[in-house]
Amino acid sequence: MNISRQLSELHQRKHVLPAGNATAGLCLALKALGVEGKKVAIPASVCVNVPLAVLLSGNEPVFFDIDPKDFGISVEALRQSQERVDCVLAVHAYGSMCRIEELAALCKEKGLPLIEDFAVAQGARLQDRPAGSFGDASVVSFGAGKIVSCGGGAVLTDDKALFSELERHDGLLPDFTQEKHDGVGALMREFKISYNSWLGKDLNGFWKEFRRSALAAGPHFLHRYSPQWDAPIAAGLSGLDENLKGRARRAERLRRSLKSELIEAVAAPEGSVYWRFNLRVRRGRNELLKRLLRKKLPVSSWHAPADLFYRDRKERRTDLTRSDALGAELLNLWVDEAAGEDYLVSVSREINDFCSSLKQEVTP
Ligand SMILES: *Cc1c(COP(=O)(O)O)cnc(C)c1O
């Protein structure tokens, strides 16, 4: 079965366009919807690719605070905002189902197009409706670190005219090359290095440099799908249920081994999936993160509010208190296939030890 058919069945959509990656997919969706030179509402707690896609499509991102219960864009913040927006880009961040039905209703009421980004939430559901079935256009990624991870992405829609526009814009893009792949990799490495060196100081400190590099790297993202990803994506989609069950099993292991009132496992809404296992670390998150990385245990602290990497924080126009708090406390642990028994045991022990050493410091 080809991947368009598989995706169409999995996500209950009529039309599927395989794309070079999800960043390109988001650009294609915006262009095909006729959103250009406009303001696009996005949640602040996302990876840097989302605002980049908005910028590369000739639009301006407007960062909104998140709902602390599901980490999606806050429906209330959007409804009450004085800032006019022309499109909403909703993200199921961390595998967590955002309030996508309410967002769809709000967009309909205001006459705004809705793009659904389920790059890290493939397989998530709201009751019996799958993530990827809600947006005017919905975008998935098969890039590094996603639920199905091999390369490429896709844009899904039920609208035939929109699909033709998606195909037309995609047809204007160049083919995938190794050079483009390396260009994207270089930007992501640069981001990680800057992030790590500014973490705990002022993450806003490298925005000018990063924004310049990201915009310059734009052409590396904007390319077509490559058929070399057909077979691995098809296999990944066939094994999606097993993949998600394995993630849930490893997350449960972590939940049972982690014991401290200084940490809290993040609870996502029913129907969400485990992209990673997310902990809120009430004190000493940065120190704990660095300690785990020194011990070669892969963990991350995604996502600090993405506006920090694209503009001066002083120009902030909306309240981002909840995104800031999440960014300061979040620790993502690995639950994909690479997270073996050794990892789960070691990472839990290190975190428990760290927490009890912190507790002793404050106990008289
Ligand atoms: C990774 C990611 C993207 C970009 O995906 P690529 O395929 O790597 O371009 C977009 N949105 C979200 C929420 C992501 O996590």
The ligand as a Gaussian input file, in Angstrom:
#p B3LYP/6-31G(d) Opt

LIG

0 1
 C        9.572000      18.691000      14.351000
 C        8.396000      19.542000      14.242000
 C        8.106000      20.225000      13.071000
 C        9.022000      20.194000      11.882000
 O        9.156000      18.921000      11.367000
 P       10.266000      18.598000      10.242000
 O        9.715000      17.447000       9.492000
 O       11.504000      18.271000      10.999000
 O       10.430000      19.803000       9.402000
 C        6.944000      20.965000      13.022000
 N        6.120000      21.052000      14.083000
 C        6.374000      20.426000      15.239000
 C        5.407000      20.536000      16.381000
 C        7.523000      19.646000      15.366000
 O        7.776000      19.033000      16.529000

